[in-house]
Amino acid sequence: MAQAFLERAGGGRHEARSAGTAPASRVHPEVTDAMAEAGLDVSDRRPRSLERADAEWADVVVTMGC
């Protein structure tokens, strides 16, 4: 969700990657529905694992301690 919102807010000026240490096998339907209500289509997105290359690529890394 955060990646999609940043991409929209950044208007092509910024890139984002979203990844996790234990990603789900799919984007949950509730997320797809909520994002559609906000005007964002995330139905083609797939959760992915966090890789070292992602952190090395980034200027800023935001983490969640869940």
N, CA, C and O of each residue as an XYZ file, in Angstrom:
264
protein
N       0.828     -1.172      0.000
C       0.000      0.000      0.000
C       0.881      1.247      0.000
O       0.647      2.186     -0.761
N       1.885      1.243      0.855
C       2.759      2.414      0.947
C       3.469      2.682     -0.374
O       3.605      3.835     -0.785
N       3.921      1.628     -1.038
C       4.606      1.806     -2.319
C       3.674      2.459     -3.329
O       4.073      3.399     -4.017
N       2.450      1.982     -3.429
C       1.497      2.538     -4.389
C       1.174      3.998     -4.075
O       1.091      4.826     -4.983
N       0.991      4.317     -2.785
C       0.711      5.702     -2.415
C       1.902      6.611     -2.719
O       1.717      7.727     -3.204
N       3.122      6.145     -2.439
C       4.300      6.967     -2.724
C       4.462      7.175     -4.219
O       4.788      8.277     -4.661
N       4.237      6.131     -5.000
C       4.367      6.268     -6.453
C       3.384      7.316     -6.981
O       3.735      8.119     -7.846
N       2.164      7.307     -6.464
C       1.185      8.305     -6.905
C       1.576      9.700     -6.433
O       1.541     10.651     -7.214
N       1.941      9.827     -5.182
C       2.297     11.137     -4.636
C       3.552     11.698     -5.291
O       3.672     12.909     -5.479
N       4.483     10.818     -5.637
C       5.741     11.256     -6.237
C       5.625     11.650     -7.691
O       6.524     12.292     -8.234
N       4.534     11.275     -8.327
C       4.313     11.670     -9.712
C       5.459     11.302    -10.649
O       5.774     12.058    -11.567
N       6.077     10.162    -10.429
C       7.179      9.730    -11.288
C       8.538     10.292    -10.900
O       9.543      9.958    -11.528
N       8.588     11.134     -9.884
C       9.856     11.725     -9.441
C      10.626     10.825     -8.490
O      11.817     11.032     -8.259
N       9.946      9.824     -7.936
C      10.566      8.932     -6.960
C      10.211      7.490     -7.286
O       9.174      7.214     -7.890
N      11.077      6.580     -6.883
C      10.825      5.151     -7.034
C      10.711      4.539     -5.657
O      11.307      5.021     -4.694
N       9.942      3.479     -5.574
C       9.778      2.783     -4.297
C       9.777      1.286     -4.547
O       9.391      0.812     -5.616
N      10.212      0.567     -3.550
C      10.137     -0.894     -3.558
C       9.539     -1.316     -2.229
O       9.855     -0.749     -1.183
N       8.694     -2.291     -2.280
C       8.105     -2.836     -1.067
C       8.498     -4.303     -0.969
O       8.401     -5.049     -1.943
N       8.936     -4.702      0.197
C       9.356     -6.087      0.400
C       9.264     -6.405      1.887
O       9.182     -5.509      2.728
N       9.279     -7.687      2.189
C       9.186     -8.086      3.585
C      10.021     -9.310      3.883
O      10.505     -9.993      2.980
N      10.178     -9.571      5.156
C      10.958    -10.732      5.570
C      10.143    -12.022      5.505
O      10.705    -13.114      5.422
N       8.827    -11.894      5.544
C       7.945    -13.061      5.443
C       6.728    -12.689      4.598
O       5.611    -12.626      5.112
N       6.941    -12.440      3.300
C       5.839    -11.963      2.459
C       4.769    -13.044      2.251
O       5.058    -14.241      2.238
N       3.541    -12.584      2.092
C       2.433    -13.490      1.792
C       2.571    -13.988      0.359
O       3.421    -13.507     -0.390
N       1.760    -14.922     -0.011
C       1.805    -15.465     -1.367
C       1.036    -14.597     -2.350
O       1.168    -14.757     -3.563
N       0.218    -13.663     -1.818
C      -0.587    -12.798     -2.685
C      -0.951    -11.537     -1.925
O      -0.833    -11.481     -0.701
N      -1.392    -10.533     -2.653
C      -1.944     -9.342     -2.016
C      -3.351     -9.716     -1.557
O      -4.136    -10.256     -2.336
N      -3.663     -9.439     -0.327
C      -4.958     -9.804      0.219
C      -6.081     -9.051     -0.503
O      -5.921     -7.874     -0.829
N      -7.193     -9.703     -0.752
C      -8.312     -9.061     -1.453
C      -8.802     -7.786     -0.758
O      -9.229     -6.845     -1.427
N      -8.742     -7.748      0.575
C      -9.168     -6.549      1.299
C      -8.292     -5.358      0.937
O      -8.774     -4.229      0.846
N      -7.004     -5.613      0.731
C      -6.074     -4.547      0.353
C      -6.393     -4.072     -1.061
O      -6.445     -2.870     -1.322
N      -6.604     -5.015     -1.964
C      -6.949     -4.660     -3.345
C      -8.211     -3.817     -3.373
O      -8.271     -2.822     -4.095
N      -9.221     -4.198     -2.601
C     -10.479     -3.452     -2.555
C     -10.288     -2.055     -1.979
O     -10.795     -1.077     -2.528
N      -9.551     -1.963     -0.867
C      -9.325     -0.656     -0.233
C      -8.545      0.274     -1.152
O      -8.851      1.463     -1.243
N      -7.552     -0.257     -1.824
C      -6.749      0.571     -2.725
C      -7.570      1.010     -3.941
O      -7.389      2.119     -4.443
N      -8.467      0.148     -4.415
C      -9.345      0.520     -5.529
C     -10.240      1.694     -5.127
O     -10.510      2.579     -5.938
N     -10.695      1.697     -3.880
C     -11.502      2.817     -3.386
C     -10.707      4.111     -3.392
O     -11.279      5.191     -3.543
N      -9.380      4.009     -3.228
C      -8.504      5.189     -3.252
C      -8.041      5.523     -4.669
O      -7.258      6.451     -4.873
N      -8.534      4.757     -5.646
C      -8.177      5.022     -7.039
C      -6.875      4.385     -7.485
O      -6.300      4.802     -8.491
N      -6.399      3.386     -6.762
C      -5.143      2.719     -7.107
C      -5.380      1.232     -7.359
O      -6.002      0.553     -6.542
N      -4.890      0.732     -8.476
C      -5.029     -0.674     -8.822
C      -3.748     -1.411     -8.442
O      -2.695     -1.196     -9.042
N      -3.849     -2.274     -7.450
C      -2.696     -3.080     -7.027
C      -2.941     -4.563     -7.290
O      -2.241     -5.417     -6.746
N      -3.923     -4.864     -8.113
C      -4.307     -6.252     -8.352
C      -3.215     -7.068     -9.041
O      -3.195     -8.295     -8.936
N      -2.308     -6.391     -9.743
C      -1.234     -7.114    -10.436
C       0.044     -7.209     -9.611
O       1.033     -7.779    -10.073
N       0.040     -6.662     -8.405
C       1.244     -6.677     -7.552
C       1.372     -8.011     -6.848
O       0.379     -8.688     -6.576
N       2.619     -8.382     -6.554
C       2.914     -9.620     -5.838
C       3.875     -9.315     -4.696
O       4.888     -8.648     -4.907
N       3.575     -9.796     -3.486
C       4.513     -9.613     -2.378
C       5.858    -10.270     -2.706
O       5.910    -11.293     -3.389
N       6.935     -9.671     -2.213
C       8.253    -10.234     -2.495
C       9.144    -10.130     -1.270
O       8.903     -9.332     -0.365
N      10.158    -10.942     -1.266
C      11.105    -10.980     -0.147
C      12.072     -9.811     -0.211
O      12.468     -9.365     -1.287
N      12.437     -9.334      0.951
C      13.437     -8.281      1.063
C      14.810     -8.856      0.735
O      15.213     -9.884      1.280
N      15.505     -8.194     -0.144
C      16.849     -8.616     -0.547
C      17.857     -7.540     -0.138
O      17.503     -6.366     -0.031
N      19.061     -7.924      0.082
C      20.118     -6.966      0.426
C      20.230     -5.883     -0.640
O      20.467     -4.717     -0.325
N      20.061     -6.270     -1.900
C      20.151     -5.315     -3.009
C      19.108     -4.199     -2.889
O      19.354     -3.075     -3.328
N      17.952     -4.499     -2.300
C      16.932     -3.468     -2.110
C      17.444     -2.368     -1.180
O      17.289     -1.180     -1.463
N      18.048     -2.775     -0.078
C      18.578     -1.798      0.878
C      19.744     -1.018      0.287
O      19.883      0.178      0.543
N      20.577     -1.679     -0.494
C      21.705     -0.992     -1.119
C      21.237     -0.015     -2.192
O      21.882      1.010     -2.415
N      20.129     -0.314     -2.857
C      19.561      0.538     -3.901
C      18.953      1.814     -3.323
O      18.989      2.866     -3.962
N      18.399      1.722     -2.126
C      17.601      2.792     -1.552
C      18.421      3.923     -0.955
O      19.503      3.710     -0.406
N      17.882      5.130     -1.075
C      18.415      6.278     -0.348
C      17.834      6.323      1.060
O      18.491      6.767      2.001
N      16.603      5.862      1.192
C      15.906      5.832      2.480
C      15.254      4.466      2.613
O      14.646      3.966      1.666
N      15.381      3.863      3.792
C      14.733      2.590      4.075
C      13.808      2.808      5.270
O      14.227      3.305      6.316
N      12.547      2.428      5.096
C      11.563      2.523      6.171
C      11.233      1.106      6.595
O      10.871      0.273      5.764
N      11.355      0.827      7.888
C      11.067     -0.515      8.389
C       9.933     -0.472      9.387
O       9.638      0.564      9.982
N       9.309     -1.616      9.556
C       8.250     -1.763     10.570
C       8.682     -2.851     11.532
O       9.111     -3.923     11.105
N       8.577     -2.598     12.788
C       8.880     -3.613     13.787
C       7.586     -4.261     14.252
O       6.973     -3.820     15.225
N       7.185     -5.288     13.565
C       5.892     -5.934     13.901
C       6.090     -7.099     14.832
O       5.122     -7.754     15.217
